[in-house]
Amino acid sequence: MITREYEHTRAAWDGIAAGYDETVTPSHLRLGQEGLRRAGLRPGTRFLDVAAGSGALSIPAARLGARVLSVDISPGMLGRLEARARSEGLTVETRVMDGHALALQDDVFDVAGSQFGVMLFPDMPRGVRELARVTRPGGRVLVTAFGTPAEIEFLAFFVRAVQAAVPGFTGPPMDPMPLPFQLQDPERLRRELVGAGLTDVGVETITETLEFPSGPVLWHWLTNSNPIVGALLAELGLSTAQAGVVQQALDRLVRERAGGRASAALTNPINIGIGTK
């Protein structure tokens, strides 16, 4: 059943699809490759990518020779994924689909995964269970999510930059925990995988490094990374002058971190969870 909330969410992601594909997806391709390596993806593997976006997990899977089905609620994102695959001569099947209720048979895929996708679901446990349901016995489920928000440097830079214009700003409200961080605790991720009926569950926290040559590049990345950022900025109601102050502060922070190098390296913790059905 398509609800008003579903339509709103789909429109929000469609709205940032172009910017997301241009800036965010390329920055997470290496992470996608690392998750797939840990999940044991091989040529010929039947792979499902849920909440695939424009392909940070699907494209590395296709490069490895997997048979890839990518699903997402956003047609705009999937269109970008298809274009990215064509540009590399890769074959990826796409379908518009809600990860809460996959229109797929049980026990089909060798590996089912989601990178920064299921973590955003309002009913995240259901999304994890759906990943497990469509995975064949003996197959693997891969879930990749952000770790502790306090250690995510691009978020810290965003908050500090906004504070230059709005001194009382403390960042996104953390109570209740925003959807992007509901799997920040590795133990929570482990429990969700076990609760979905998976065994041999392992969760490891690694460090991802993102490179930004300037403040404007980081600003573009941030404002296209998630509709939540745009909504937060809209709520703040920054004037044109304040927005300029924020972007100048962000550029200063990036250049200070770069220390004369071509780009600034910002790190963030990533939880990678894998279980066997």
FIKOL-886483 format. One line per 2 residues: number of its first residue (from 1); their letters; for each residue y, z negated, x of N, C-alpha, C. Coordinates in steps of 0.02 Angstrom, whole numbers, plus 50000, padded with zeros to 5 digits. Atoms other than C-alpha are relative to their C-alpha. Example, Ala and Ser with C-alpha at 12.3 -4.5 7.8 and 13.67 -1.06 7.14 Angstrom:
% residues 2
1> as> 49941/50000/50045/49775/49610/50615/50060/50000/50045 | 49941/50003/49958/49947/49643/50684/50055/49963/49961 .
//
This chain:
% residues 277
1> mi> 49940/50000/50042/50000/50000/50000/50063/50000/50044 | 49939/49995/49961/50169/50053/50070/50054/49958/49966 .
3> tr> 49950/50046/50027/50298/49915/50045/50069/50018/50028 | 49932/49989/49975/50486/49912/50069/50006/49976/50073 .
5> ey> 49998/50025/49931/50460/49808/50227/49969/50051/50048 | 50033/49949/49960/50339/49940/50294/50047/50059/50013 .
7> eh> 49954/49943/49994/50464/50079/50260/50059/49983/50045 | 49944/50022/49958/50604/49979/50342/49978/50000/50074 .
9> tr> 50025/50004/49931/50498/49948/50497/49989/50070/50029 | 50012/49931/49977/50445/50130/50509/50066/50035/50016 .
11> aa> 49935/49968/49989/50625/50190/50492/50034/49973/50063 | 49969/50031/49941/50683/50067/50626/49971/50029/50064 .
13> wd> 50032/49972/49939/50556/50130/50753/50013/50074/50006 | 49982/49929/49997/50588/50311/50706/50070/50008/50029 .
15> gi> 49930/49996/49979/50772/50276/50738/50010/49994/50075 | 49992/50007/49928/50745/50229/50920/49947/50039/50040 .
17> aa> 50056/49965/49967/50598/50346/50958/50022/50041/50060 | 49978/49957/49945/50697/50467/51066/50020/49958/50061 .
19> gy> 49979/50043/49944/50778/50330/51171/49942/49962/50030 | 50059/50037/49977/50616/50232/51182/49958/50045/50046 .
21> de> 50042/49955/49961/50521/50384/51245/50034/50018/50067 | 49963/49981/49940/50658/50426/51370/50000/49944/50052 .
23> tv> 49988/50054/49953/50677/50253/51446/49943/49949/50005 | 50047/50055/50000/50545/50126/51395/49929/50022/50018 .
25> tp> 50069/49978/49987/50381/50222/51394/49988/50015/50074 | 50014/49987/49928/50398/50287/51574/49995/49936/50041 .
27> sh> 50000/50062/49960/50430/50109/51635/49935/49961/49992 | 50061/50039/50012/50265/50046/51563/49935/50040/50010 .
29> lr> 50060/49959/49989/50145/50188/51610/49952/49968/50051 | 50042/50031/49949/50083/50097/51765/49964/49939/49972 .
31> lg> 50032/50057/50032/50049/49942/51663/49942/50023/49955 | 50054/49973/50041/49949/50047/51541/49939/50019/50041 .
33> qe> 50055/49980/49956/49845/50117/51682/49962/49938/50025 | 50032/50061/49975/49812/49941/51748/49957/49968/49946 .
35> gl> 50040/50028/50054/49753/49877/51579/49936/50039/49988 | 50059/49957/50011/49636/50025/51557/49949/49993/50057 .
37> rr> 50045/50011/49943/49565/49999/51731/49960/49936/49989 | 50033/50064/50011/49525/49819/51687/49950/50005/49942 .
39> ag> 50044/49991/50058/49446/49875/51522/49941/50046/50015 | 50055/49958/49981/49332/49994/51615/49999/50069/49969 .
41> lr> 49996/49934/50031/49394/50156/51537/49974/50053/50049 | 50030/49947/49960/49298/50309/51599/50010/50067/49965 .
43> pg> 49998/49934/50032/49302/50498/51568/49950/50003/49942 | 50043/49994/50058/49231/50534/51396/50000/49940/49954 .
45> tr> 49997/50059/50042/49266/50359/51330/50038/50015/49936 | 49964/49995/50063/49314/50355/51146/50050/49942/49997 .
47> fl> 49948/50051/49994/49480/50263/51152/50048/50003/49942 | 49950/50007/50054/49592/50201/51011/50059/49960/50025 .
49> dv> 49938/50034/49982/49773/50154/51045/50037/49984/49935 | 49968/50022/50062/49849/50051/50903/50072/49980/50014 .
51> aa> 49927/50008/49990/50039/50045/50883/50018/50032/50067 | 49999/49964/49936/50040/50176/51019/50069/50017/50025 .
53> gs> 49934/49980/49978/50226/50210/51022/49999/50072/50024 | 50000/49931/49975/50258/50365/51127/49953/50008/50060 .
55> ga> 50057/49984/49957/50108/50341/51239/49992/49964/50066 | 50007/50034/49936/50123/50211/51378/49928/49979/50014 .
57> ls> 50072/50014/49991/49938/50172/51350/49959/50063/49989 | 50038/49939/50016/49878/50336/51274/50002/50052/50055 .
59> ip> 49994/49949/49948/49944/50449/51411/49957/49983/50062 | 50046/50016/49945/49858/50355/51554/49926/50007/49980 .
61> aa> 50069/49993/50023/49698/50353/51449/49980/50074/50000 | 50015/49928/50000/49706/50542/51425/49996/50027/50071 .
63> rl> 50004/49978/49930/49741/50566/51610/49933/49982/50031 | 50065/50021/49974/49580/50471/51644/49942/50037/49968 .
65> ga> 50052/49960/50030/49484/50592/51534/49969/49970/49938 | 50026/50030/50062/49459/50481/51381/50015/50046/49941 .
67> rv> 49987/49966/50064/49449/50551/51205/50044/49953/49960 | 49950/50047/50023/49607/50473/51135/50022/50014/49928 .
69> ls> 49968/50000/50066/49660/50434/50957/50056/49949/50002 | 49941/50043/49999/49836/50363/50948/50027/49992/49930 .
71> vd> 49975/50012/50067/49897/50280/50788/50063/49956/50004 | 49937/50038/50002/50068/50210/50743/50029/50011/49930 .
73> is> 49968/49991/50065/50171/50183/50586/50059/50048/50004 | 49940/49959/49991/50312/50288/50660/49983/50072/50017 .
75> pg> 50011/49929/49985/50295/50477/50646/50044/50024/50058 | 49955/49981/49946/50444/50491/50763/49971/49984/50068 .
77> ml> 50032/50020/49937/50354/50395/50900/49941/50046/50016 | 50059/49958/49987/50195/50497/50879/50020/50071/50018 .
79> gr> 49976/49934/49981/50294/50658/50887/50020/50003/50073 | 49982/50004/49929/50363/50604/51055/49938/49995/50044 .
81> le> 50062/50006/49963/50189/50556/51113/49967/50069/50006 | 50031/49934/49999/50122/50728/51065/50036/50046/50050 .
83> ar> 49961/49958/49954/50264/50813/51161/49986/49980/50072 | 50014/50024/49932/50232/50704/51314/49931/50023/50022 .
85> ar> 50067/49978/49983/50046/50745/51308/49999/50076/50015 | 49998/49927/49989/50080/50933/51292/50032/50017/50067 .
87> se> 49965/49985/49937/50199/50928/51440/49955/49990/50061 | 50047/50012/49945/50054/50865/51547/49933/50037/49990 .
89> gl> 50062/49964/50013/49921/50977/51471/49944/49954/49978 | 50050/50049/50022/49832/50828/51394/49986/50008/49926 .
91> tv> 50019/49998/50071/49740/50816/51229/49998/49930/49972 | 49997/50064/50034/49782/50669/51117/50005/50013/49925 .
93> et> 49996/49995/50073/49748/50656/50930/50044/49943/49975 | 49956/50051/50028/49880/50562/50830/49993/49997/49924 .
95> rv> 50000/50010/50072/49881/50489/50655/50049/49944/49982 | 49956/50053/50026/50013/50391/50560/49956/49950/49963 .
97> md> 50046/50050/50027/49926/50227/50519/50027/49930/50013 | 49981/50070/49993/49960/50042/50493/49944/49962/50034 .
99> gh> 50050/50036/49963/49869/49937/50621/49973/49938/49965 | 50027/50056/50039/49849/49797/50494/49939/50020/49960 .
101> al> 50054/49975/50043/49728/49906/50396/49983/50070/50022 | 50016/49935/49971/49657/50047/50501/49954/50040/49953 .
103> al> 50040/49957/50042/49590/50191/50398/49947/50034/50043 | 50051/49978/49954/49443/50206/50517/49935/49962/49987 .
105> qd> 50065/50031/50011/49257/50168/50508/49988/49944/50051 | 50021/50053/49954/49178/50016/50588/49962/50030/50060 .
107> dv> 50045/49987/49943/49097/50024/50762/50005/50071/50027 | 49991/49930/49979/49172/50190/50819/50019/50008/50073 .
109> fd> 49969/49988/49936/49266/50167/50982/49968/49959/50056 | 50025/50035/49941/49208/50121/51156/50051/49948/50024 .
111> va> 49946/50046/49982/49376/50040/51193/50055/50009/49948 | 49942/49999/50044/49515/49994/51071/50053/49955/50031 .
113> gs> 49948/50038/49966/49681/49936/51140/50067/50003/49967 | 49931/50001/50024/49861/49893/51104/50043/49968/50054 .
115> qf> 49953/50025/49950/50001/49874/51230/50068/49990/49968 | 49936/50018/50033/50155/49784/51162/50001/50025/49928 .
117> gv> 50003/49975/50068/50096/49835/50988/49978/49947/49951 | 50026/50052/50045/49985/49710/50898/50041/49936/50005 .
119> ml> 49959/50061/49992/50095/49572/50969/50060/49999/49953 | 49943/49994/50044/50232/49636/50852/49982/49994/49926 .
121> fp> 50021/49999/50069/50129/49630/50693/50018/49935/49964 | 49989/50061/50039/50185/49508/50558/49936/49960/49989 .
123> dm> 50066/50033/50004/49999/49471/50532/49961/50020/50062 | 50031/49982/49936/49949/49481/50714/49925/49987/50002 .
125> pr> 50073/50011/49998/49776/49400/50693/49961/50055/49964 | 50033/49946/50036/49731/49533/50566/49997/50064/50042 .
127> gv> 49999/49942/49955/49784/49668/50689/49947/49995/50054 | 50051/50010/49949/49671/49594/50823/49930/50010/49970 .
129> re> 50065/49992/50034/49526/49586/50699/49985/50074/49986 | 50010/49928/50013/49553/49769/50655/49980/50036/50064 .
131> la> 50021/49970/49936/49542/49817/50839/49926/49987/50012 | 50070/50018/49989/49377/49725/50849/49954/50037/49951 .
133> rv> 50042/49969/50052/49310/49799/50686/49981/50071/50018 | 50013/49929/49988/49326/49980/50742/49969/50013/50068 .
135> tr> 50032/49994/49935/49253/49946/50915/49925/49995/49993 | 50074/50001/50004/49067/49981/50939/49973/49937/50032 .
137> pg> 50033/50056/49965/48948/49840/50986/49992/50017/50075 | 50001/49989/49928/48961/49822/51174/50064/50030/50027 .
139> gr> 49936/49972/49980/49132/49903/51175/50051/49945/50015 | 49950/50049/49979/49292/49819/51233/50065/50008/49962 .
141> vl> 49934/50002/50032/49457/49768/51155/50050/49977/50053 | 49948/50014/49951/49615/49766/51261/50065/49985/49962 .
143> vt> 49934/50017/50029/49776/49677/51208/50047/49979/50057 | 49950/50015/49949/49929/49675/51320/50064/49978/49966 .
145> af> 49941/50029/50033/50079/49567/51275/50044/49965/50051 | 49954/50036/49957/50232/49485/51350/49979/49927/50008 .
147> gt> 50011/50070/49988/50212/49315/51430/50062/49958/49983 | 49947/50049/50016/50335/49169/51431/50070/50032/50001 .
149> pa> 49933/49969/50003/50509/49228/51374/50047/49974/50054 | 49955/50029/49950/50595/49110/51496/49992/50033/50069 .
151> ei> 50012/49968/49935/50520/49210/51640/50010/50076/49997 | 49988/49929/50007/50566/49383/51574/50071/50015/50024 .
153> ef> 49934/49993/49969/50709/49437/51685/50046/50048/49963 | 49955/49956/50037/50774/49582/51581/50030/49964/49940 .
155> la> 49973/50040/50055/50795/49459/51437/50054/49953/50026 | 49951/50046/49970/50885/49335/51550/50064/50037/50017 .
157> ff> 49940/49961/49983/51003/49471/51611/50039/50017/49936 | 49968/49984/50064/51039/49522/51430/50039/49940/49974 .
159> vr> 49968/50060/50025/51079/49343/51380/50062/49984/50041 | 49943/50017/49957/51192/49312/51530/50057/50050/49991 .
161> av> 49948/49949/50011/51285/49476/51500/50037/49988/49934 | 49969/50014/50065/51316/49435/51317/50043/49938/50004 .
163> qa> 49961/50061/49993/51376/49262/51366/50068/50012/50032 | 49935/49984/49971/51516/49345/51464/50052/50013/49946 .
165> av> 49955/49986/50056/51589/49396/51297/49996/49948/49945 | 50011/50051/50052/51514/49263/51183/49970/49939/50035 .
167> pg> 50024/50056/49959/51502/49101/51285/49947/49956/49967 | 50048/50043/50034/51402/49009/51152/49933/50033/49986 .
169> ft> 50063/49964/50014/51264/49140/51144/49943/49972/50043 | 50057/50029/49964/51094/49068/51191/49938/50045/49999 .
171> gp> 50057/49954/50003/50983/49218/51159/49969/50002/49931 | 50033/49997/50065/50866/49262/51017/49974/49932/49979 .
173> pm> 50028/50064/50023/50816/49112/50909/49925/49997/50016 | 50070/50008/49980/50649/49044/50969/49960/49956/49952 .
175> dp> 50034/50040/50050/50605/48940/50816/50019/50024/49931 | 50068/49984/49978/50511/49018/50736/50000/50051/50057 .
177> mp> 50006/49955/49944/50449/49118/50884/50006/50072/49978 | 49994/49929/50018/50504/49300/50875/49933/50036/50010 .
179> lp> 50064/49964/49997/50361/49422/50847/49982/50026/50070 | 50020/49975/49934/50371/49499/51022/49969/49948/50046 .
181> fq> 50024/50053/49955/50326/49330/51097/49946/49956/49968 | 50050/50042/50032/50193/49266/50978/49934/49995/50039 .
183> lq> 50058/50004/49957/50060/49301/51110/50021/49982/50072 | 49976/50019/49934/50161/49229/51255/49953/49951/50035 .
185> dp> 50046/50049/49973/50033/49090/51279/49932/50033/50012 | 50065/49969/49987/49877/49157/51366/49943/49969/49960 .
187> er> 50053/50033/50038/49772/49028/51276/50001/50023/49927 | 49995/49973/50069/49837/49091/51107/49967/50068/49998 .
189> lr> 50031/49934/49998/49786/49267/51155/49924/49994/50005 | 50072/50010/49993/49615/49206/51208/49970/49979/49933 .
191> re> 50025/50024/50064/49592/49114/51042/49997/50057/49948 | 49999/49945/50048/49640/49269/50942/49942/50048/50013 .
193> lv> 50055/49954/49983/49514/49377/51035/49933/49969/49982 | 50062/50035/50018/49377/49248/51014/49993/49996/49924 .
195> ga> 50001/50004/50073/49424/49226/50831/49983/50065/49966 | 50018/49935/50026/49400/49412/50806/49927/50018/50011 .
197> gl> 50071/49990/49989/49219/49392/50857/49981/50028/50067 | 50013/49971/49935/49233/49449/51037/49971/49947/50048 .
199> td> 50029/50044/49950/49137/49375/51184/50024/50021/50069 | 49979/49985/49931/49162/49371/51372/50075/50012/50004 .
201> vg> 49927/49991/50004/49347/49351/51337/50034/49974/50063 | 49960/50021/49942/49463/49345/51485/50073/50018/49990 .
203> ve> 49928/49987/50004/49653/49333/51490/50030/49985/50068 | 49967/50010/49936/49752/49355/51648/50075/50016/49993 .
205> ti> 49928/49987/50000/49940/49344/51673/50019/50032/50066 | 49978/49964/49941/50009/49472/51794/50076/50008/49997 .
207> te> 49928/49988/49997/50185/49517/51847/50014/50075/50000 | 49978/49931/50002/50262/49683/51797/50070/50003/50030 .
209> tl> 49934/49991/49971/50411/49746/51897/50031/50064/49973 | 49963/49943/50027/50540/49860/51817/50061/50012/50044 .
211> ef> 49944/49981/49956/50671/49954/51918/50057/50030/49960 | 49941/49975/50035/50848/49983/51855/50055/50015/50052 .
213> ps> 49949/49982/49950/50978/50078/51959/50070/49976/49983 | 49932/50020/50020/51128/50018/51858/49998/49962/49934 .
215> gp> 49995/50035/50063/51188/49913/51714/49994/50047/49940 | 50006/49955/50057/51210/50063/51597/49928/50022/49986 .
217> vl> 50070/49981/50009/51029/50113/51627/49962/49943/49967 | 50033/50058/50029/50969/49936/51588/50022/49991/49927 .
219> wh> 49974/50007/50068/51081/49929/51433/49966/50051/49954 | 50033/49948/50040/51008/50094/51370/49927/49981/49988 .
221> wl> 50070/50022/50006/50833/50027/51404/49993/49944/49949 | 50003/50058/50045/50867/49864/51313/50011/50020/49927 .
223> tn> 49982/49983/50069/50947/49941/51159/49951/50049/49969 | 50052/49955/50027/50802/50064/51140/49930/49970/50005 .
225> sn> 50066/50030/49989/50662/49941/51179/49969/49972/49936 | 50025/50031/50061/50648/49862/51007/50056/49997/49949 .
227> pi> 49946/50005/50050/50744/49868/50842/50031/49930/49996 | 49974/50068/50003/50765/49679/50858/50065/49994/50041 .
229> vg> 49940/50003/49958/50893/49705/50997/50061/50026/49963 | 49945/49972/50039/51000/49817/50889/50022/49955/49944 .
231> al> 49985/50046/50056/50988/49695/50744/50038/49939/50026 | 49967/50058/49971/51039/49551/50857/50072/50016/50019 .
233> la> 49932/49980/49982/51190/49646/50923/50043/50010/49938 | 49964/49991/50063/51239/49694/50746/50021/49933/49970 .
235> el> 49985/50067/50026/51229/49512/50695/50057/49967/50038 | 49945/50029/49959/51344/49463/50839/50067/50032/49982 .
237> gl> 49939/49965/50020/51470/49592/50779/50050/50007/50057 | 49956/49993/49942/51540/49627/50952/50054/50052/49988 .
239> st> 49947/49951/50002/51708/49713/50957/49989/50050/50057 | 50005/49950/49947/51730/49868/51065/50016/49968/50068 .
241> aq> 49981/50034/49937/51815/49760/51196/49945/49954/50024 | 50054/50045/49981/51676/49631/51193/49939/50038/50025 .
243> ag> 50056/49959/49978/51543/49765/51208/50012/50025/50071 | 49983/49979/49933/51634/49829/51361/49991/49945/50051 .
245> vv> 50008/50058/49956/51635/49655/51437/49925/49988/50014 | 50073/50010/49993/51447/49638/51406/49971/50051/50049 .
247> qq> 50029/49948/49958/51407/49804/51488/50024/49995/50072 | 49975/50011/49932/51519/49767/51637/49963/49942/50034 .
249> al> 50036/50057/49973/51434/49599/51660/49929/50019/50018 | 50069/49978/49986/51263/49680/51650/49998/50042/50063 .
251> dr> 49999/49958/49940/51310/49808/51780/50011/49958/50062 | 49989/50045/49944/51374/49670/51894/49935/49963/50019 .
253> lv> 50062/50035/49987/51211/49574/51876/49948/50045/50033 | 50048/49953/49972/51107/49728/51914/50018/50015/50073 .
255> re> 49980/49983/49932/51209/49772/52068/49991/49940/50047 | 50011/50060/49959/51201/49592/52131/49926/49994/50018 .
257> ra> 50072/50005/49987/51012/49593/52113/49978/50056/50048 | 50020/49944/49956/50998/49764/52197/50018/49985/50073 .
259> gg> 49981/50018/49932/51091/49696/52349/50009/50058/50047 | 49988/49942/49958/51140/49867/52411/49943/50051/49997 .
261> ra> 50055/49952/50008/50972/49947/52370/50015/50047/49942 | 49989/49949/50051/50956/50096/52254/49991/49973/49930 .
263> sa> 50013/50027/50066/50893/49990/52110/49985/49926/50003 | 50016/50071/50006/50867/49812/52050/49930/49993/49972 .
265> al> 50068/50013/50023/50690/49747/52028/50001/49939/49955 | 50004/50055/50047/50668/49639/51873/49927/49990/49981 .
267> tn> 50070/50014/50013/50502/49553/51841/49991/49966/49932 | 50018/50035/50062/50417/49491/51684/49925/49988/49998 .
269> pi> 50071/50015/50004/50250/49406/51650/49967/50038/49943 | 50038/49962/50049/50119/49506/51557/49930/49969/49992 .
271> ni> 50067/50025/50014/49963/49436/51473/49955/50059/49982 | 50049/49948/50015/49814/49555/51477/49936/49966/49978 .
273> gi> 50060/50030/50027/49671/49502/51366/49948/50053/49985 | 50056/49953/50011/49501/49588/51360/49940/49961/49975 .
275> gt> 50061/50030/50026/49348/49546/51258/49949/50053/49983 | 50055/49954/50014/49179/49625/51222/49973/49985/49930 .
277> k> 50027/50009/50067/49111/49654/51047/49924/49991/50003 .
//
